[in-house]
Amino acid sequence: MSESPRDRLHAMAQVSHITSPWSRWVRIKGLLWSIVYVLLYRPTPKPLRRWRLFLLRLFGCKITGLPYVAPSAWVKMPWNLTLGDHACLGPQSEVYNLGPVILEDRACVSQQAYLCAGTHDFSKPNLPLVVGPIVLGKDCFLGARAFIMPGVIVGEGAVIGACAVVTADMPPWTICAGHPCKPIKPRSFAGQSAPTAAQ
């Protein structure tokens, strides 16, 4: 049986729902990043992508090549983010990366999309934080206001429709949409089939 998003989740040690599962250093680093974001990152004009990438790298983001991150895109924990070459975080997109989030080469996140790598275990009275990785494969595209849940892998070349809620893995080179998101049809280019995962 193949692994599901649920299998990739990890519960954090937490005494109660009002205590933080993070170390003091992580909380301090998060505070410093919030200050840097407001003062040095968010006000930058669109063309200054290299400066924004420098700031993300300074806080531990792993970057390959030259991705694009919009000035209004919010990254909760840069040290949990990996950006491939020409990956894109569009305007007002949000990366709530309490767990690792990976955008492979040319993965595109449209405006106001939300990558949510954290939730809670509501079956327990202390509501412990649960985190899981999110992976966006090469050449995939997330439509505006799409919502990605923790533990989800979006396959290479997949297209996720606007406002879709993705709770399960999506197959490569497939157009997917809905609430919850489901595969609809293979992705094609001007009448030609898109590459398959094996190609």
N, C-alpha and C positions, 0 to 999 in steps of 0.2 A: 504494500500500500504506500502511495507516495506521501511525502510530507505535506502538511497543510499549514496555513498561516498560524493556526492555534498552536501547532507543535513548535513553532519558532519563538513563542512568547516566553518571557522570563520574569518571574515575580521578584520584586525588590524586597529586601528586609526592611520592615517598617513596623514600629511599635503600635502606632495608631494613625488614624486618617489625618491628624493634625501635626504629625511629626514628619520631618523631611527625611527621605531615604538617602539623600546626598551628603557627602562629606563636607566639612567646613570649606575646604579648598575649592571644591566644585562650586559651591554657592558663591564664594568670593570671585572666582573666575567668571561665573555667570553675571555677577553684578558689574565687574569691570567691562565685560563685553557689551552689556546694555548701555553703559556710559559711552564707550567707543562708538557703538552703533548710532546713538543719537547725535553725538558731536562731530564725528569724523566720517561716518559711512553714509548715513541717510541723506545728508544735504548734498552729496556729490551729484554732479550732472551725469546724464546717461553715458557719455563717451568715456568717463574715467573708470572703466571696468578694471583696469590693472591695479588701481589704487584699492578698490574694494576687494579684489582678490588678495592683495597684499595683507589687508587687515584680517581677512578670513584665515589666511595662512598663519598669521601671527598668533591666532587663537587655535591653531591645530587642525584646520581644514586641510584635507589631502586633495591636491589639485594636480591634474595632468593636462598639459596643453593650455588652451585659452578658452575656458568656459565663459559664459555671460551670466551675471547675477544683477538683476535690476536694483536700483537704489532703494526702492520701496519693498523689496523682498525681505522677509524676516527669517533669520535662522536662529533658533533657540540656543543650540550648542554647536558652534563651529567645529569643535574637536570630534563630533560625531558625524561629520559630513564628508563625503567623498564626491568630487566633481570630475567627470571625464572631459576630454577635449570637446569643445563646442557644445557641452551640455548647457542648458538654459533654465534659469529661474526667473519667470516673468514678473511683471509689476504686481505688487501686493500678494504675491504667493507667500505661503507660510510653511516653513519646515520646522515642525514641532518634534525635533529629533532627540527625544529622551533616550532613544535607541539609535543604532547606526542607520543612516540613510545614504544610499549610494545612487548617484546618477551616472550611468555609464555614458560613453561617448555619444554625443548628439541627442541625448534624451532631453525632451523639452517639456517644461512645466508652464502651462499658460497662466494668465492673470487670475489671481484670487484662488488658485488651487491650493489645497491643504494636504500636507503630508503629515499624518498623525502617527508617530511611532510610540505613543504611550497611551495607556488606558488604566482602568482599575479592575480588580477582582471583586465583583459585587456579591459574590457568594460568601465572602468573609466579612465579619463585622468591622474589622479595622481597615477595610478597603485598600489593601496594599497596591502600590503602583505596579503595573505590569508593562514591560517594554518589549518591543520586537523590532527587528530590522525591516526596512523597506528598500527594495531594489527596483530601480527603473532601468530596463535593458536598453541596449544600444538602439538608437533611432526610434524609440517609442515617443508618443505624443499624448500629453494629458490636456484635455480641453478645459476651458475656463470653469472654475469653481468645482472641479472634480475633487473628491475626498477619498484619500487612500488610508486604509486602516493599518494598524501594526501587523508586521509579519508577512505582508503581501509582496509578491514578486510580479511585476508587470513585464511580460516577455518582450524580447527584442522586436522592434518594429510595430508593436501593438499601438492602436489608437483608442484612447479612452474618451468617450463623449463628454460634453459639457454637463456639469452638475451630477455626474455619475458618482455613486457611492461604492467603492471597491472594497469588498470584504474577503475576496478569494483571489488566488493567483489568476492572472489573465494570460492566455496563450500567445505565442509570438505571431507576428504578422496577421493580426486579427483585429477587426473593428468591434469594439465593445461599448456598451452603454446601458444605462438604466439604474434603477434603485431597488434592489441591489444590482450592481453591474454584471452583465452577462455577455458572452461572445455572441455576435450577431452574424458576421460574415467575414470571409477572408479579405485581407487588404490587397488591393490591386492598384497598378499604375497604368493609366490610359489603356485599359483592356488587357494588360499583361499581369500575370500573377506575380505577387511579391516574392522575394526569396523565402525559403523555408529555413527553419532552425538548423537543418542539416547542411545547408549550402554554405 
